[in-house]
Structures are given as structure tokens and as C-alpha cells.
């Protein structure tokens, strides 16, 4: 084991890394919850099929009635 | 289709703030991914439609348009032209609840996943032992901080259910699960506080995560069943033409008609009330009620029922029963009762869970007390008890059934087989006998030309027949493959079609219409229609109901289930068809009540029956049988009462389905077996402390994975 292993000073990087990892995790969770609220999970089978379609018609208004 | 606003349609419309209309419609006929594009294109091409979005998972379409409801009707017609049937749909409160439940479970699953991922990451240095005392404490505190709030949120499905169960004095699977999680987290929190010992936050998190996956899958499987219920509503939103004293006709909802009133029953209209014919014989189509494909003549003063279609001239009907008093409503009630009884079927998993929970509690308690008695001290005894609870946690059990079902149902869906109730698959695996209806099930329900006339004569007949909606006429047109109408020809409703060719009068239709005075009696199950050119000899065409092309093979494959034919049609016709199909047990002239009696008899003999039918008269039997099977083209009520719907009308699917269901049942049993063996081996070890909560969680995850892999095998073949 490298010299100094196990002493606080060489592990001070954890103070930065752990919150960073948690932040990433929370960002992922937030993204998932947003996608859920936005209706991305309402039609898993249909979405799976749509990637394979070549000539999918583009809707003229989206869910909230906004013209696209 | 009338341009009158259909109440079923208007009630399903939701107007948005910007003035556009929005509606959800149930879609039938979506067989593959390509159908999404075809349907969406057909709908968006309709003028007025702004957006059409197909939800392939729930088989629904969301339509947004600007304009009157006529736009919707045109869109529905456009879809029908491509082969898709759309029905307006108002989602019930139950649907909304189902959606909310699924979304909530998914959120819990997401939060649990977040906790598991991060805490397991922190657990690696902890268990590898590469950190010193203060860092260990830091990592443990972090684990606690992440786990506790996350599990408090994500554990709600189990904690709430456990609380409700305990309040009612019951014990379900949720109680030991909640106990395991709370106990493990509790001990770990205590250990972190007093700064000694190992923590097991990641074990608790992993347990909850796997359990939630199982629960989510199960909820999705159960949710598929409710579509059919919506169509029931459409049946009841029918209108009748009330005949006032002055001869004025007003359209009112059928339910508002009063007994004794006079109703005008027009050509092509489906009657919305029970009544009595007052002004002459009527030609009626009773297929909705009896499944018979041929229209019948009912004499003056005879009873007519809601659901019948007038195939002849308009008639006046005196109302005798309305709304809930009609035969139609009575049938619906019979179905409701039978379906409710069916819902009491205890699923295998639930039956197991009821016995399992007390056993688990007992074991944990014994562990605690036993270890205390051996002088281990309360902390370690509690830890071992927690390990026992973790190890016996029914992850594998909870996953055993839903994973198999999800795998199999996906495969079945690709074959065009829809299971409408969550436990249909389980029941299908126990079927021992198959009973079938004749018309529309064993046969195609459509008449076809058997013999009669030369090719030219048939073609000429078709040129007249194409002007009529009568089933006999349509059969002739089908036999010839289509024909251009004879110019100047006209239909005389109830009699036939008349036209002129090269100066001679040509008539097509009933015997008397074509000048046949005393036609010889028809053979059983055969219908006839005549053609006469000028004063020449009338030509007769013979038509019968045709056996489905794969009927013989399907019945041969079902030989082990001793198939039986039960039909309301005449015994002679049924015997003839049974002989053609290769069925030995066949009964004719069976009324709907008699069908149910036969089912009861079979039940008493200990058989589990699969009943296949398509007519409305079959609906109560479909609901009563262990499994009711119907076809995509069947009457709405038959489909509603059915547990299985075959979208593609292939009889050969029935033996295939039964085979798959048996495989599924074997896989579920194997999964249960695996889960039990694992439990049997690990519980004693946990009791004497050889399995820490960490190891317990790992073992449980492994067994879950094995169970899932076993189920995934089924979805592949």
C-alpha cells in the first residue's frame, strides 16, 4: 500500500468526490421524474416501435396544443 | 352512418381552452408497428384533424381536431377504410387510478434505484476494509443519510399496505417485508450512532429495489384488462324514434322511452327497446342476440328485443320493456354476476403469501429468542433475526409469477392473442375441456355460395345483389368477387332487387319475389336465394355457413380436451357441421340457459372449461366458464365477457394458447420450487449467524435473477 494510505490527508479528495457523485445521482433521479411527468413512459411499446419507422407523420401540434 | 350526434361520441369529447376538441378512442386492429403509421396518416389526412397519436401499449388513439364532431365521425370512417375500428372512449375513474398507481410505483422504483446505486458504491470500500475508523464512520453516515429518506419514500407501497393489513387484523406479505426493511435500517442506524459494528443499509435498499421491480411488473400485467369494459357503455347509448300522436317523430335516448309508447323502427336500425310489432311482419336480424346469421321473419304482434336490426321495411313497435328491463340488460347483469364470481379466484401467489407470512414471523421470532437464550445479547440476536427476515424475503416469490406472465403475454400479444384479465394465464394452465359455439366460432359466420347457377347467372345475380345489404345478397357478391350494379335496378326492401337487362325484367331475391310458388323445404343449415330473368325458369342459389379453414386441424389438436359443440342453431344443422369438423360431441337447439346448465354439469364433474363463442347469447356462458374465449370480430358484449380475445380469427391458436399456458404454469411452479429450495437452505444458516444481512441480500438477489432468467426463457421460444 502506498505510504500515507489510510491517513486523512490523502483521502480528502472524498470530500469533493462523494458530493459530486451524489449530485450526479440526484440529477439522474430528477431527469427520470421529469420524464415521467412529461409522459415519456406512457407508451413504451409504441416508442420502441417508432424508432424503426421511416415515414412517421409529424404531428402539427404537440400535447399542450402548441403549434410545431 | 347517421349524421345525428351520437351521445356516446359527444360525451367523450373534451374541449380544450383554445377551442380544439380532444378525444381518446379505443383502437382495434393494430397488429404491428407499421399500423401506427398507417392509422396516424389516415387520421391526420382527414380535414380538420390536427393531431392523431397512437398509444401502442394501451391500444388507444388521441385525436385533436378543430371543428364539429362530424370531423371525428369522418376520421373514424377513414380509419375503418384502412381496417381499424375506433370507438370513442371516456376513461373511467378506475383507469385514472390505474395510471396513477403505475406512475407512483415507477417513482418509488426510481428513488430506490438511486439509493441502491449510491449506497452500494459507498459499501465497496466499507466491506473491502480499506478505510480507517473515521472514514468508515463518514461512509456509514452517508449511507444512512441516503438510505433512510429514500426508503421512507420508496417503501410506501409496502409500508402502507402493511399498516392497512395490520389494522384489519390480517397479515399479508407486506408485513414481514416492511419489518425486514425497518429492522435492518434500525439496527444499522443504532450501530452508526454508537459507532460500532457493520451497517447494512445497502442490503435493505437492495431488497426494496428488487421487490419494487416485481410489484411494478405485476401492476402493469393487471392493468391491461380494462379496455373491454368501456365498450359496454357504447352499447347502451342508443336512440329510438318516438312516434308522437300526430305522427311526428322525435329522437330520444332509448332509456327515456316509456312502456306503451310507439316507436318507429326504421330499416337498418338497431332497436333500443323490447317491444311488440304492431303493423305487420318484420324481417329481423337477430345475430346480436342469437348469433344466427340469417334474418328471420317475425309475425305481426310478435315480440322484438333490443339489439335486433330491422332488415325490412319500417315498422311500428309498441314498447314493452325499457332500459334495465330489456333482455339485453338482463344478459349484461348475468355477465356481471359471473364475472364477479370469477374475480374471487385466488391467485396462486396470494394463496401462498397468506401462509408464508406467519411462518416467516415465527422463524424470525424463534431466531431472536433462541439466540438470546444462547447468551448472544440483544443486539446480535436482533441482527440475526433481521438476517432471517431478509433471507426469507419473498423476492423470488414475488417475481416468480409476474416475470413469467410478462414474458408470456408479450409473446401472446405478438400472436394476436389478448388476455383481458390478470389471472387468465393462470386459469388457462388448468383447463381440461373445451366447449365451442357453432356460428361465428367454428364457422366464419358468413354465408357462402355452395352451388347453383352458371357463372353468368351468378354474375348477373351479383349485379343486382350489390344493391342490397341483406346477408344473402352480400354472400352472392362475395362469391363472385364484386360486381358493378345493373343500371336502373332498385331494391324492394324485404323482397329483393329488380332491374332490366336487354328489355327483360330481372329479379333477384326471395322465392315469392321470383315467382316460385312452392319451393321445396330447405336442407338443414342451408339458405336459398333466387334469380329470374324475364319469364324464364327461376335459378336457385344454395348458401351455407362455412367451416373455418383451420377448424379440422384445430379440433384434432384439441382432441385431448374432448371438444364439445353447443349451439342454439337447429340440431340437424349442428350435427352436419360437427360431422364436417370432426367433433363427436355436438348438441343443437341449446338455449343460453341450457349452455350455462351444461357448464355447471361439467364443473360438477371436476372439469375446468374453456368456452369459445362470439354471439351475445354466449356472453353469460363466457363469463361463467373458467376461461371465456372470443374473437376480435365478435359482438361487443361477448368480447367484454371473454378472458381471451383472438384478434386473428385462427382457431389453431386455441391449442397453441393452451400449450403455452401449460408451459407458463410449469415455469411458475419451477420458480416457486427454486425460491423454496433457496429458502430452505439459507434460513437455518441465517438463524445461527452464518449469514449476515449483507450476504442475505446478495443471496436473495441471486435467487431473484435465477427466477427472472427462467421466465425470460419462455418469452424467447
Interface residues (C-beta under 8 A of the other chain):
Chain A: X5 X6 X7 X8 X11 X14 X18 X21 X22 X25 X26 X28 X29 X32 X33 X36 X41 X42 X43 X44 X45 X46 X49 X50 X52 X53 X55 X56 X57 X59 X60 X61 X62 X65
Chain B: X16 X17 X18 X20 X32 X33 X34 X36 X37 X40 X41 X44 X50 X51 X52 X53 X54 X55 X56 X57 X58 X64 X103 X106 X107 X110 X111 X114 X117 X118 X121 X122 X130 X131 X132 X134 X135 X138 X142 X146
